[in-house]
């Protein structure tokens, strides 16, 4: 599967997972000069920026292990830009959703890491 298609599949799985947990999906694939936010969601009064990582199998490590510090800094800068652009002053956090698929691309596991920091 092409990386872009794999990413989109993962984002769709993550959206459904979060909606089932009561999150409201506000926006997907928000782009700015700093980077991109996969999902912008809301849980109660908290804005949640979600980075989604999807892998088929774990021969190259777990999905969440591929998020390097420079990527996290990009996500944080983009989230701060989103807040400024939309004149928001609410609580917010950064979450990571790691999705592991089987070789036939069926879902194996979804892990949700809340309030991730560098």
Secondary structure, 3 states (H helix, E strand, C coil): CCHHHHHHHHHHHHHHHHHHCCCEEEEEEEECCCCEEEEEEEECCEEEEEEEEEEECCCCCCHHHHCCHHHHHHHHHHHHHHHHHCCCCCCEEEEEEEEEECCCCCEEEEEEECCCCC
